[in-house]
Amino acid sequence: MRRLSNSAALVDNWFDMLPPHQQATVRALHGAVLDAAPQLVPSVKWGNLAYLDGPAQLLSISTHKTHAQLQAARVLCAMLPPHGPGDEAADHPLARPLKCRYSQGVDEGQVARVVHACMELRHRIDPAQLRPEPHGTPNPSGVR
């Protein structure tokens, strides 16, 4: 099913709405994500550019004053073991968001490592955890 948020025109408009000094970096970041995993579908969600694999959101790009940020979905990051400075898990590509400063180029190799780590974890997670909640469905217990 095609949704408005998955529309190529909406994604293009999202890029056009960015301030001019952000566009080149964010487009390069977007291109690097799709080069690493062409099966991902870009979509605009909550004002950010999200990347979907089926119904599951795996990654998103958010823009900030000085940088664009590529980060994995929370459900994927939660699969990492707890870590602190110097731990092996602290060096995992998903341990923290990848920041790309507008004044610098995008490290396509690092983007590819983040994307591939997401895809690897995606196949290890219960698909029920990745299904989006239907909008407007009341929660009978009232608890989230």
N, CA, C and O atoms as CSV, one atom per row, in Angstrom:
chain,resi,resn,atom,element,x,y,z
A,1,MET,N,N,0.844,-1.184,0.000
A,1,MET,CA,C,0.000,0.000,0.000
A,1,MET,C,C,0.888,1.246,0.000
A,1,MET,O,O,1.798,1.377,0.818
A,2,ARG,N,N,0.614,2.123,-0.902
A,2,ARG,CA,C,1.372,3.369,-0.986
A,2,ARG,C,C,0.738,4.395,-0.056
A,2,ARG,O,O,-0.474,4.613,-0.084
A,3,ARG,N,N,1.552,5.007,0.748
A,3,ARG,CA,C,1.073,6.030,1.674
A,3,ARG,C,C,1.661,7.379,1.271
A,3,ARG,O,O,2.705,7.450,0.622
A,4,LEU,N,N,0.993,8.414,1.658
A,4,LEU,CA,C,1.450,9.753,1.333
A,4,LEU,C,C,2.852,10.014,1.880
A,4,LEU,O,O,3.660,10.664,1.216
A,5,SER,N,N,3.154,9.510,3.097
A,5,SER,CA,C,4.466,9.772,3.688
A,5,SER,C,C,5.596,9.077,2.930
A,5,SER,O,O,6.758,9.459,3.064
A,6,ASN,N,N,5.255,8.045,2.125
A,6,ASN,CA,C,6.258,7.338,1.340
A,6,ASN,C,C,6.391,7.916,-0.068
A,6,ASN,O,O,7.188,7.418,-0.864
A,7,SER,N,N,5.646,8.927,-0.376
A,7,SER,CA,C,5.643,9.522,-1.700
A,7,SER,C,C,7.007,10.136,-2.026
A,7,SER,O,O,7.587,10.862,-1.219
A,8,ALA,N,N,7.496,9.830,-3.211
A,8,ALA,CA,C,8.779,10.399,-3.651
A,8,ALA,C,C,8.697,11.922,-3.702
A,8,ALA,O,O,9.675,12.607,-3.401
A,9,ALA,N,N,7.540,12.452,-4.081
A,9,ALA,CA,C,7.376,13.912,-4.148
A,9,ALA,C,C,7.477,14.533,-2.754
A,9,ALA,O,O,8.060,15.605,-2.597
A,10,LEU,N,N,6.919,13.875,-1.753
A,10,LEU,CA,C,6.993,14.403,-0.392
A,10,LEU,C,C,8.440,14.384,0.117
A,10,LEU,O,O,8.889,15.328,0.767
A,11,VAL,N,N,9.156,13.308,-0.184
A,11,VAL,CA,C,10.569,13.224,0.213
A,11,VAL,C,C,11.368,14.323,-0.486
A,11,VAL,O,O,12.194,14.976,0.151
A,12,ASP,N,N,11.140,14.538,-1.776
A,12,ASP,CA,C,11.820,15.616,-2.502
A,12,ASP,C,C,11.502,16.974,-1.893
A,12,ASP,O,O,12.387,17.817,-1.753
A,13,ASN,N,N,10.239,17.188,-1.531
A,13,ASN,CA,C,9.851,18.455,-0.908
A,13,ASN,C,C,10.512,18.638,0.451
A,13,ASN,O,O,10.841,19.758,0.840
A,14,TRP,N,N,10.706,17.533,1.176
A,14,TRP,CA,C,11.386,17.609,2.477
A,14,TRP,C,C,12.790,18.176,2.283
A,14,TRP,O,O,13.230,19.032,3.050
A,15,PHE,N,N,13.497,17.695,1.250
A,15,PHE,CA,C,14.833,18.224,0.965
A,15,PHE,C,C,14.768,19.699,0.589
A,15,PHE,O,O,15.595,20.497,1.031
A,16,ASP,N,N,13.782,20.056,-0.230
A,16,ASP,CA,C,13.660,21.446,-0.687
A,16,ASP,C,C,13.358,22.403,0.464
A,16,ASP,O,O,13.690,23.586,0.385
A,17,MET,N,N,12.734,21.908,1.530
A,17,MET,CA,C,12.390,22.764,2.664
A,17,MET,C,C,13.570,23.007,3.607
A,17,MET,O,O,13.492,23.864,4.488
A,18,LEU,N,N,14.650,22.265,3.429
A,18,LEU,CA,C,15.823,22.468,4.276
A,18,LEU,C,C,16.506,23.782,3.924
A,18,LEU,O,O,16.449,24.211,2.772
A,19,PRO,N,N,17.148,24.427,4.887
A,19,PRO,CA,C,17.939,25.618,4.563
A,19,PRO,C,C,19.031,25.252,3.563
A,19,PRO,O,O,19.540,24.131,3.597
A,20,PRO,N,N,19.397,26.165,2.683
A,20,PRO,CA,C,20.364,25.868,1.626
A,20,PRO,C,C,21.695,25.287,2.128
A,20,PRO,O,O,22.259,24.409,1.474
A,21,HIS,N,N,22.203,25.754,3.266
A,21,HIS,CA,C,23.501,25.261,3.747
A,21,HIS,C,C,23.434,23.815,4.259
A,21,HIS,O,O,24.475,23.195,4.476
A,22,GLN,N,N,22.226,23.270,4.455
A,22,GLN,CA,C,22.070,21.897,4.936
A,22,GLN,C,C,21.846,20.892,3.801
A,22,GLN,O,O,22.118,19.702,3.961
A,23,GLN,N,N,21.363,21.361,2.682
A,23,GLN,CA,C,20.895,20.457,1.631
A,23,GLN,C,C,21.969,19.523,1.083
A,23,GLN,O,O,21.705,18.331,0.925
A,24,ALA,N,N,23.150,20.012,0.792
A,24,ALA,CA,C,24.177,19.170,0.181
A,24,ALA,C,C,24.577,18.022,1.113
A,24,ALA,O,O,24.697,16.878,0.674
A,25,THR,N,N,24.780,18.323,2.383
A,25,THR,CA,C,25.178,17.289,3.343
A,25,THR,C,C,24.078,16.262,3.521
A,25,THR,O,O,24.348,15.061,3.532
A,26,VAL,N,N,22.843,16.717,3.660
A,26,VAL,CA,C,21.742,15.787,3.894
A,26,VAL,C,C,21.482,14.939,2.648
A,26,VAL,O,O,21.187,13.750,2.769
A,27,ARG,N,N,21.583,15.515,1.482
A,27,ARG,CA,C,21.420,14.720,0.248
A,27,ARG,C,C,22.543,13.683,0.107
A,27,ARG,O,O,22.295,12.556,-0.322
A,28,ALA,N,N,23.770,14.058,0.465
A,28,ALA,CA,C,24.885,13.104,0.412
A,28,ALA,C,C,24.673,11.974,1.430
A,28,ALA,O,O,24.947,10.811,1.132
A,29,LEU,N,N,24.195,12.308,2.604
A,29,LEU,CA,C,23.898,11.308,3.629
A,29,LEU,C,C,22.792,10.371,3.152
A,29,LEU,O,O,22.888,9.155,3.319
A,30,HIS,N,N,21.763,10.929,2.568
A,30,HIS,CA,C,20.648,10.150,2.006
A,30,HIS,C,C,21.156,9.202,0.919
A,30,HIS,O,O,20.791,8.027,0.898
A,31,GLY,N,N,21.991,9.710,0.023
A,31,GLY,CA,C,22.539,8.879,-1.042
A,31,GLY,C,C,23.398,7.744,-0.501
A,31,GLY,O,O,23.358,6.630,-1.024
A,32,ALA,N,N,24.174,8.022,0.544
A,32,ALA,CA,C,25.023,6.990,1.141
A,32,ALA,C,C,24.187,5.893,1.805
A,32,ALA,O,O,24.547,4.718,1.752
A,33,VAL,N,N,23.075,6.276,2.427
A,33,VAL,CA,C,22.182,5.278,3.039
A,33,VAL,C,C,21.607,4.371,1.957
A,33,VAL,O,O,21.614,3.149,2.101
A,34,LEU,N,N,21.111,4.966,0.878
A,34,LEU,CA,C,20.503,4.163,-0.187
A,34,LEU,C,C,21.541,3.345,-0.964
A,34,LEU,O,O,21.218,2.274,-1.479
A,35,ASP,N,N,22.774,3.834,-1.053
A,35,ASP,CA,C,23.832,3.036,-1.682
A,35,ASP,C,C,24.115,1.784,-0.852
A,35,ASP,O,O,24.355,0.708,-1.399
A,36,ALA,N,N,24.085,1.934,0.465
A,36,ALA,CA,C,24.381,0.814,1.360
A,36,ALA,C,C,23.232,-0.191,1.432
A,36,ALA,O,O,23.466,-1.386,1.610
A,37,ALA,N,N,21.997,0.285,1.295
A,37,ALA,CA,C,20.824,-0.608,1.372
A,37,ALA,C,C,19.729,-0.074,0.453
A,37,ALA,O,O,18.822,0.623,0.908
A,38,PRO,N,N,19.809,-0.398,-0.845
A,38,PRO,CA,C,18.846,0.147,-1.805
A,38,PRO,C,C,17.406,-0.294,-1.561
A,38,PRO,O,O,16.480,0.325,-2.085
A,39,GLN,N,N,17.200,-1.347,-0.778
A,39,GLN,CA,C,15.838,-1.827,-0.528
A,39,GLN,C,C,15.084,-0.949,0.483
A,39,GLN,O,O,13.867,-1.076,0.617
A,40,LEU,N,N,15.789,-0.070,1.189
A,40,LEU,CA,C,15.117,0.798,2.151
A,40,LEU,C,C,14.276,1.845,1.414
A,40,LEU,O,O,14.660,2.342,0.355
A,41,VAL,N,N,13.142,2.159,1.991
A,41,VAL,CA,C,12.213,3.118,1.393
A,41,VAL,C,C,12.230,4.395,2.229
A,41,VAL,O,O,11.879,4.360,3.409
A,42,PRO,N,N,12.634,5.526,1.636
A,42,PRO,CA,C,12.610,6.778,2.395
A,42,PRO,C,C,11.175,7.255,2.597
A,42,PRO,O,O,10.317,7.103,1.727
A,43,SER,N,N,10.945,7.831,3.764
A,43,SER,CA,C,9.616,8.303,4.131
A,43,SER,C,C,9.775,9.479,5.089
A,43,SER,O,O,10.745,9.531,5.846
A,44,VAL,N,N,8.851,10.408,5.066
A,44,VAL,CA,C,8.888,11.527,6.000
A,44,VAL,C,C,8.011,11.166,7.198
A,44,VAL,O,O,6.813,10.920,7.056
A,45,LYS,N,N,8.624,11.140,8.369
A,45,LYS,CA,C,7.903,10.824,9.608
A,45,LYS,C,C,8.348,11.788,10.691
A,45,LYS,O,O,9.541,11.933,10.954
A,46,TRP,N,N,7.389,12.440,11.311
A,46,TRP,CA,C,7.631,13.359,12.416
A,46,TRP,C,C,8.646,14.436,12.053
A,46,TRP,O,O,9.428,14.868,12.899
A,47,GLY,N,N,8.633,14.865,10.804
A,47,GLY,CA,C,9.519,15.926,10.362
A,47,GLY,C,C,10.933,15.482,10.030
A,47,GLY,O,O,11.775,16.308,9.677
A,48,ASN,N,N,11.201,14.185,10.139
A,48,ASN,CA,C,12.523,13.645,9.821
A,48,ASN,C,C,12.412,12.711,8.628
A,48,ASN,O,O,11.322,12.272,8.261
A,49,LEU,N,N,13.543,12.418,8.037
A,49,LEU,CA,C,13.571,11.465,6.933
A,49,LEU,C,C,13.841,10.089,7.521
A,49,LEU,O,O,14.910,9.844,8.078
A,50,ALA,N,N,12.874,9.197,7.396
A,50,ALA,CA,C,12.974,7.844,7.949
A,50,ALA,C,C,13.213,6.862,6.815
A,50,ALA,O,O,12.849,7.115,5.666
A,51,TYR,N,N,13.829,5.739,7.156
A,51,TYR,CA,C,14.080,4.676,6.182
A,51,TYR,C,C,13.392,3.416,6.670
A,51,TYR,O,O,13.650,2.929,7.771
A,52,LEU,N,N,12.507,2.897,5.821
A,52,LEU,CA,C,11.682,1.747,6.181
A,52,LEU,C,C,12.132,0.496,5.444
A,52,LEU,O,O,12.553,0.543,4.288
A,53,ASP,N,N,12.031,-0.627,6.150
A,53,ASP,CA,C,12.205,-1.943,5.553
A,53,ASP,C,C,10.889,-2.658,5.804
A,53,ASP,O,O,10.674,-3.213,6.881
A,54,GLY,N,N,10.009,-2.644,4.810
A,54,GLY,CA,C,8.638,-3.114,5.043
A,54,GLY,C,C,7.962,-2.117,5.971
A,54,GLY,O,O,8.058,-0.910,5.752
A,55,PRO,N,N,7.274,-2.604,7.011
A,55,PRO,CA,C,6.609,-1.674,7.934
A,55,PRO,C,C,7.553,-1.113,8.991
A,55,PRO,O,O,7.171,-0.221,9.749
A,56,ALA,N,N,8.777,-1.623,9.051
A,56,ALA,CA,C,9.688,-1.274,10.137
A,56,ALA,C,C,10.568,-0.088,9.789
A,56,ALA,O,O,11.201,-0.055,8.734
A,57,GLN,N,N,10.601,0.889,10.692
A,57,GLN,CA,C,11.534,1.999,10.537
A,57,GLN,C,C,12.860,1.565,11.142
A,57,GLN,O,O,12.924,1.198,12.315
A,58,LEU,N,N,13.925,1.609,10.334
A,58,LEU,CA,C,15.242,1.189,10.812
A,58,LEU,C,C,16.150,2.358,11.142
A,58,LEU,O,O,16.913,2.300,12.106
A,59,LEU,N,N,16.077,3.417,10.351
A,59,LEU,CA,C,16.981,4.556,10.485
A,59,LEU,C,C,16.219,5.849,10.289
A,59,LEU,O,O,15.113,5.856,9.749
A,60,SER,N,N,16.821,6.946,10.733
A,60,SER,CA,C,16.255,8.253,10.415
A,60,SER,C,C,17.371,9.283,10.348
A,60,SER,O,O,18.416,9.143,10.983
A,61,ILE,N,N,17.119,10.317,9.566
A,61,ILE,CA,C,18.004,11.473,9.490
A,61,ILE,C,C,17.243,12.648,10.089
A,61,ILE,O,O,16.122,12.954,9.683
A,62,SER,N,N,17.867,13.293,11.054
A,62,SER,CA,C,17.295,14.518,11.611
A,62,SER,C,C,18.309,15.635,11.404
A,62,SER,O,O,19.518,15.405,11.420
A,63,THR,N,N,17.808,16.827,11.213
A,63,THR,CA,C,18.690,17.970,10.975
A,63,THR,C,C,18.741,18.842,12.225
A,63,THR,O,O,17.753,19.002,12.941
A,64,HIS,N,N,19.911,19.394,12.458
A,64,HIS,CA,C,20.142,20.263,13.605
A,64,HIS,C,C,20.881,21.500,13.119
A,64,HIS,O,O,21.216,21.599,11.939
A,65,LYS,N,N,21.133,22.431,14.006
A,65,LYS,CA,C,21.738,23.695,13.612
A,65,LYS,C,C,23.099,23.514,12.939
A,65,LYS,O,O,23.386,24.166,11.935
A,66,THR,N,N,23.935,22.633,13.485
A,66,THR,CA,C,25.298,22.500,12.971
A,66,THR,C,C,25.574,21.177,12.260
A,66,THR,O,O,26.636,21.012,11.659
A,67,HIS,N,N,24.636,20.236,12.320
A,67,HIS,CA,C,24.894,18.912,11.756
A,67,HIS,C,C,23.587,18.184,11.435
A,67,HIS,O,O,22.511,18.534,11.919
A,68,ALA,N,N,23.731,17.159,10.599
A,68,ALA,CA,C,22.644,16.207,10.359
A,68,ALA,C,C,23.029,14.936,11.107
A,68,ALA,O,O,24.209,14.615,11.246
A,69,GLN,N,N,22.029,14.228,11.577
A,69,GLN,CA,C,22.286,13.067,12.414
A,69,GLN,C,C,21.591,11.845,11.839
A,69,GLN,O,O,20.396,11.888,11.546
A,70,LEU,N,N,22.334,10.753,11.677
A,70,LEU,CA,C,21.787,9.470,11.252
A,70,LEU,C,C,21.733,8.583,12.476
A,70,LEU,O,O,22.750,8.351,13.129
A,71,GLN,N,N,20.542,8.084,12.788
A,71,GLN,CA,C,20.458,7.212,13.954
A,71,GLN,C,C,19.533,6.041,13.696
A,71,GLN,O,O,18.593,6.114,12.905
A,72,ALA,N,N,19.836,4.960,14.394
A,72,ALA,CA,C,19.052,3.733,14.292
A,72,ALA,C,C,17.800,3.854,15.144
A,72,ALA,O,O,17.745,4.644,16.087
A,73,ALA,N,N,16.798,3.061,14.797
A,73,ALA,CA,C,15.568,3.021,15.579
A,73,ALA,C,C,15.883,2.537,16.996
A,73,ALA,O,O,16.806,1.747,17.197
A,74,ARG,N,N,15.116,3.012,17.968
A,74,ARG,CA,C,15.356,2.652,19.366
A,74,ARG,C,C,15.315,1.152,19.607
A,74,ARG,O,O,16.099,0.628,20.399
A,75,VAL,N,N,14.409,0.456,18.931
A,75,VAL,CA,C,14.287,-0.979,19.153
A,75,VAL,C,C,15.570,-1.702,18.748
A,75,VAL,O,O,15.910,-2.726,19.342
A,76,LEU,N,N,16.277,-1.195,17.761
A,76,LEU,CA,C,17.548,-1.800,17.357
A,76,LEU,C,C,18.653,-1.456,18.349
A,76,LEU,O,O,19.446,-2.322,18.716
A,77,CYS,N,N,18.711,-0.212,18.780
A,77,CYS,CA,C,19.735,0.199,19.745
A,77,CYS,C,C,19.553,-0.530,21.076
A,77,CYS,O,O,20.533,-0.799,21.771
A,78,ALA,N,N,18.319,-0.848,21.435
A,78,ALA,CA,C,18.053,-1.553,22.686
A,78,ALA,C,C,18.619,-2.971,22.673
A,78,ALA,O,O,18.794,-3.576,23.731
A,79,MET,N,N,18.906,-3.503,21.493
A,79,MET,CA,C,19.463,-4.852,21.398
A,79,MET,C,C,20.952,-4.894,21.733
A,79,MET,O,O,21.510,-5.970,21.943
A,80,LEU,N,N,21.594,-3.731,21.783
A,80,LEU,CA,C,23.021,-3.695,22.117
A,80,LEU,C,C,23.195,-3.948,23.610
A,80,LEU,O,O,22.349,-3.544,24.408
A,81,PRO,N,N,24.281,-4.611,23.993
A,81,PRO,CA,C,24.519,-4.802,25.423
A,81,PRO,C,C,24.834,-3.467,26.080
A,81,PRO,O,O,25.306,-2.545,25.414
A,82,PRO,N,N,24.578,-3.351,27.388
A,82,PRO,CA,C,24.952,-2.107,28.084
A,82,PRO,C,C,26.455,-1.883,27.915
A,82,PRO,O,O,27.238,-2.833,27.915
A,83,HIS,N,N,26.839,-0.640,27.775
A,83,HIS,CA,C,28.246,-0.362,27.534
A,83,HIS,C,C,28.662,0.952,28.168
A,83,HIS,O,O,27.849,1.840,28.424
A,84,GLY,N,N,29.936,1.034,28.406
A,84,GLY,CA,C,30.539,2.250,28.935
A,84,GLY,C,C,31.806,2.537,28.159
A,84,GLY,O,O,32.125,1.814,27.215
A,85,PRO,N,N,32.529,3.565,28.529
A,85,PRO,CA,C,33.765,3.906,27.824
A,85,PRO,C,C,34.741,2.722,27.828
A,85,PRO,O,O,34.968,2.095,28.863
A,86,GLY,N,N,35.304,2.432,26.674
A,86,GLY,CA,C,36.288,1.376,26.554
A,86,GLY,C,C,35.715,-0.007,26.305
A,86,GLY,O,O,36.464,-0.923,25.964
A,87,ASP,N,N,34.407,-0.188,26.465
A,87,ASP,CA,C,33.796,-1.493,26.198
A,87,ASP,C,C,33.733,-1.735,24.701
A,87,ASP,O,O,33.674,-0.796,23.906
A,88,GLU,N,N,33.748,-3.010,24.327
A,88,GLU,CA,C,33.639,-3.358,22.908
A,88,GLU,C,C,32.317,-2.850,22.327
A,88,GLU,O,O,32.279,-2.385,21.187
A,89,ALA,N,N,31.233,-2.937,23.105
A,89,ALA,CA,C,29.927,-2.480,22.616
A,89,ALA,C,C,29.914,-0.980,22.356
A,89,ALA,O,O,29.141,-0.511,21.520
A,90,ALA,N,N,30.748,-0.219,23.052
A,90,ALA,CA,C,30.800,1.231,22.844
A,90,ALA,C,C,31.319,1.567,21.451
A,90,ALA,O,O,31.075,2.662,20.944
A,91,ASP,N,N,32.035,0.627,20.828
A,91,ASP,CA,C,32.552,0.853,19.484
A,91,ASP,C,C,31.606,0.361,18.400
A,91,ASP,O,O,31.907,0.498,17.214
A,92,HIS,N,N,30.475,-0.206,18.781
A,92,HIS,CA,C,29.498,-0.697,17.801
A,92,HIS,C,C,28.969,0.492,16.996
A,92,HIS,O,O,28.770,1.569,17.559
A,93,PRO,N,N,28.739,0.319,15.694
A,93,PRO,CA,C,28.269,1.445,14.866
A,93,PRO,C,C,26.948,2.061,15.335
A,93,PRO,O,O,26.655,3.211,15.009
A,94,LEU,N,N,26.153,1.311,16.092
A,94,LEU,CA,C,24.869,1.849,16.549
A,94,LEU,C,C,24.915,2.368,17.982
A,94,LEU,O,O,23.883,2.755,18.530
A,95,ALA,N,N,26.105,2.381,18.597
A,95,ALA,CA,C,26.215,2.800,19.985
A,95,ALA,C,C,25.824,4.263,20.178
A,95,ALA,O,O,25.381,4.652,21.258
A,96,ARG,N,N,25.983,5.058,19.150
A,96,ARG,CA,C,25.598,6.478,19.227
A,96,ARG,C,C,25.238,6.956,17.822
A,96,ARG,O,O,25.668,6.366,16.831
A,97,PRO,N,N,24.452,8.020,17.742
A,97,PRO,CA,C,24.099,8.538,16.408
A,97,PRO,C,C,25.341,9.027,15.654
A,97,PRO,O,O,26.320,9.472,16.253
A,98,LEU,N,N,25.270,8.930,14.341
A,98,LEU,CA,C,26.347,9.423,13.483
A,98,LEU,C,C,26.045,10.871,13.120
A,98,LEU,O,O,25.025,11.163,12.495
A,99,LYS,N,N,26.938,11.775,13.517
A,99,LYS,CA,C,26.750,13.196,13.229
A,99,LYS,C,C,27.591,13.583,12.027
A,99,LYS,O,O,28.769,13.236,11.939
A,100,CYS,N,N,26.978,14.302,11.108
A,100,CYS,CA,C,27.663,14.798,9.908
A,100,CYS,C,C,27.560,16.313,9.899
A,100,CYS,O,O,26.484,16.867,9.673
A,101,ARG,N,N,28.674,16.981,10.143
A,101,ARG,CA,C,28.678,18.448,10.154
A,101,ARG,C,C,28.488,18.982,8.736
A,101,ARG,O,O,28.999,18.417,7.768
A,102,TYR,N,N,27.746,20.075,8.636
A,102,TYR,CA,C,27.474,20.661,7.321
A,102,TYR,C,C,28.745,21.190,6.672
A,102,TYR,O,O,28.817,21.290,5.447
A,103,SER,N,N,29.735,21.525,7.467
A,103,SER,CA,C,30.982,22.075,6.921
A,103,SER,C,C,31.970,20.994,6.484
A,103,SER,O,O,33.048,21.308,5.979
A,104,GLN,N,N,31.608,19.723,6.675
A,104,GLN,CA,C,32.498,18.620,6.319
A,104,GLN,C,C,31.778,17.646,5.398
A,104,GLN,O,O,30.553,17.680,5.282
A,105,GLY,N,N,32.538,16.785,4.750
A,105,GLY,CA,C,31.949,15.776,3.883
A,105,GLY,C,C,31.358,14.624,4.684
A,105,GLY,O,O,31.636,14.468,5.873
A,106,VAL,N,N,30.545,13.827,4.019
A,106,VAL,CA,C,29.929,12.658,4.626
A,106,VAL,C,C,30.875,11.467,4.465
A,106,VAL,O,O,31.356,11.197,3.365
A,107,ASP,N,N,31.136,10.763,5.553
A,107,ASP,CA,C,31.976,9.561,5.520
A,107,ASP,C,C,31.097,8.389,5.077
A,107,ASP,O,O,30.410,7.773,5.892
A,108,GLU,N,N,31.128,8.092,3.780
A,108,GLU,CA,C,30.249,7.055,3.239
A,108,GLU,C,C,30.549,5.675,3.819
A,108,GLU,O,O,29.645,4.851,3.952
A,109,GLY,N,N,31.798,5.421,4.162
A,109,GLY,CA,C,32.162,4.145,4.780
A,109,GLY,C,C,31.511,3.979,6.143
A,109,GLY,O,O,31.014,2.902,6.472
A,110,GLN,N,N,31.514,5.047,6.937
A,110,GLN,CA,C,30.887,4.986,8.259
A,110,GLN,C,C,29.363,4.856,8.128
A,110,GLN,O,O,28.732,4.126,8.892
A,111,VAL,N,N,28.783,5.560,7.165
A,111,VAL,CA,C,27.339,5.433,6.928
A,111,VAL,C,C,27.004,3.989,6.566
A,111,VAL,O,O,26.033,3.428,7.074
A,112,ALA,N,N,27.804,3.392,5.691
A,112,ALA,CA,C,27.570,2.002,5.297
A,112,ALA,C,C,27.670,1.067,6.493
A,112,ALA,O,O,26.887,0.122,6.590
A,113,ARG,N,N,28.614,1.302,7.412
A,113,ARG,CA,C,28.734,0.457,8.612
A,113,ARG,C,C,27.483,0.564,9.479
A,113,ARG,O,O,27.002,-0.441,10.004
A,114,VAL,N,N,26.960,1.767,9.630
A,114,VAL,CA,C,25.744,1.959,10.430
A,114,VAL,C,C,24.559,1.245,9.770
A,114,VAL,O,O,23.803,0.539,10.438
A,115,VAL,N,N,24.406,1.431,8.471
A,115,VAL,CA,C,23.281,0.820,7.747
A,115,VAL,C,C,23.375,-0.702,7.797
A,115,VAL,O,O,22.375,-1.375,8.044
A,116,HIS,N,N,24.560,-1.246,7.567
A,116,HIS,CA,C,24.717,-2.704,7.584
A,116,HIS,C,C,24.477,-3.270,8.982
A,116,HIS,O,O,23.924,-4.362,9.118
A,117,ALA,N,N,24.888,-2.541,10.022
A,117,ALA,CA,C,24.620,-2.992,11.392
A,117,ALA,C,C,23.109,-3.016,11.662
A,117,ALA,O,O,22.614,-3.926,12.327
A,118,CYS,N,N,22.391,-2.037,11.155
A,118,CYS,CA,C,20.921,-2.022,11.305
A,118,CYS,C,C,20.293,-3.210,10.593
A,118,CYS,O,O,19.411,-3.876,11.135
A,119,MET,N,N,20.749,-3.467,9.384
A,119,MET,CA,C,20.181,-4.570,8.616
A,119,MET,C,C,20.473,-5.913,9.294
A,119,MET,O,O,19.634,-6.814,9.279
A,120,GLU,N,N,21.650,-6.042,9.881
A,120,GLU,CA,C,22.001,-7.283,10.574
A,120,GLU,C,C,21.100,-7.488,11.800
A,120,GLU,O,O,20.582,-8.583,12.018
A,121,LEU,N,N,20.918,-6.434,12.591
A,121,LEU,CA,C,20.059,-6.553,13.777
A,121,LEU,C,C,18.596,-6.731,13.393
A,121,LEU,O,O,17.838,-7.392,14.102
A,122,ARG,N,N,18.205,-6.143,12.273
A,122,ARG,CA,C,16.814,-6.243,11.797
A,122,ARG,C,C,16.394,-7.699,11.646
A,122,ARG,O,O,15.250,-8.051,11.935
A,123,HIS,N,N,17.306,-8.536,11.198
A,123,HIS,CA,C,16.968,-9.933,10.950
A,123,HIS,C,C,17.007,-10.775,12.219
A,123,HIS,O,O,16.615,-11.942,12.196
A,124,ARG,N,N,17.475,-10.198,13.328
A,124,ARG,CA,C,17.517,-10.925,14.587
A,124,ARG,C,C,16.394,-10.546,15.540
A,124,ARG,O,O,16.285,-11.115,16.626
A,125,ILE,N,N,15.575,-9.609,15.153
A,125,ILE,CA,C,14.545,-9.110,16.063
A,125,ILE,C,C,13.192,-9.714,15.730
A,125,ILE,O,O,12.923,-10.063,14.581
A,126,ASP,N,N,12.354,-9.832,16.729
A,126,ASP,CA,C,11.000,-10.342,16.556
A,126,ASP,C,C,10.222,-9.344,15.689
A,126,ASP,O,O,10.110,-8.174,16.056
A,127,PRO,N,N,9.683,-9.789,14.542
A,127,PRO,CA,C,8.961,-8.862,13.658
A,127,PRO,C,C,7.808,-8.136,14.344
A,127,PRO,O,O,7.452,-7.032,13.931
A,128,ALA,N,N,7.219,-8.727,15.376
A,128,ALA,CA,C,6.111,-8.067,16.079
A,128,ALA,C,C,6.573,-6.773,16.740
A,128,ALA,O,O,5.777,-5.846,16.895
A,129,GLN,N,N,7.848,-6.691,17.133
A,129,GLN,CA,C,8.357,-5.477,17.762
A,129,GLN,C,C,8.531,-4.354,16.756
A,129,GLN,O,O,8.624,-3.190,17.145
A,130,LEU,N,N,8.578,-4.676,15.481
A,130,LEU,CA,C,8.802,-3.668,14.454
A,130,LEU,C,C,7.525,-3.173,13.805
A,130,LEU,O,O,7.557,-2.222,13.024
A,131,ARG,N,N,6.406,-3.800,14.113
A,131,ARG,CA,C,5.147,-3.368,13.500
A,131,ARG,C,C,4.692,-2.062,14.125
A,131,ARG,O,O,4.675,-1.930,15.348
A,132,PRO,N,N,4.326,-1.103,13.301
A,132,PRO,CA,C,3.834,0.161,13.865
A,132,PRO,C,C,2.455,-0.043,14.471
A,132,PRO,O,O,1.667,-0.858,13.991
A,133,GLU,N,N,2.169,0.712,15.541
A,133,GLU,CA,C,0.845,0.654,16.142
A,133,GLU,C,C,-0.152,1.345,15.222
A,133,GLU,O,O,0.150,2.400,14.663
A,134,PRO,N,N,-1.331,0.764,15.062
A,134,PRO,CA,C,-2.340,1.443,14.246
A,134,PRO,C,C,-2.773,2.731,14.940
A,134,PRO,O,O,-2.972,2.756,16.154
A,135,HIS,N,N,-2.914,3.788,14.164
A,135,HIS,CA,C,-3.327,5.066,14.713
A,135,HIS,C,C,-4.808,5.035,15.045
A,135,HIS,O,O,-5.612,4.446,14.323
A,136,GLY,N,N,-5.145,5.666,16.128
A,136,GLY,CA,C,-6.563,5.770,16.498
A,136,GLY,C,C,-7.100,4.536,17.184
A,136,GLY,O,O,-8.295,4.484,17.473
A,137,THR,N,N,-6.274,3.534,17.462
A,137,THR,CA,C,-6.752,2.347,18.150
A,137,THR,C,C,-6.658,2.597,19.638
A,137,THR,O,O,-5.566,2.809,20.165
A,138,PRO,N,N,-7.805,2.575,20.333
A,138,PRO,CA,C,-7.755,2.853,21.762
A,138,PRO,C,C,-7.056,1.719,22.509
A,138,PRO,O,O,-7.178,0.551,22.137
A,139,ASN,N,N,-6.337,2.067,23.545
A,139,ASN,CA,C,-5.667,1.098,24.390
A,139,ASN,C,C,-6.624,0.750,25.520
A,139,ASN,O,O,-6.910,1.607,26.356
A,140,PRO,N,N,-7.135,-0.491,25.573
A,140,PRO,CA,C,-8.160,-0.821,26.561
A,140,PRO,C,C,-7.686,-0.645,28.002
A,140,PRO,O,O,-8.489,-0.274,28.858
A,141,SER,N,N,-6.439,-0.892,28.292
A,141,SER,CA,C,-5.967,-0.770,29.668
A,141,SER,C,C,-5.629,0.672,30.031
A,141,SER,O,O,-5.487,1.003,31.208
A,142,GLY,N,N,-5.501,1.527,29.021
A,142,GLY,CA,C,-5.177,2.925,29.263
A,142,GLY,C,C,-3.704,3.148,29.566
A,142,GLY,O,O,-3.296,4.277,29.840
A,143,VAL,N,N,-2.900,2.094,29.521
A,143,VAL,CA,C,-1.479,2.191,29.835
A,143,VAL,C,C,-0.677,1.994,28.560
A,143,VAL,O,O,-1.031,1.164,27.722
A,144,ARG,N,N,0.391,2.746,28.412
A,144,ARG,CA,C,1.270,2.590,27.255
A,144,ARG,C,C,2.511,1.880,27.655
A,144,ARG,O,O,3.386,1.648,26.821
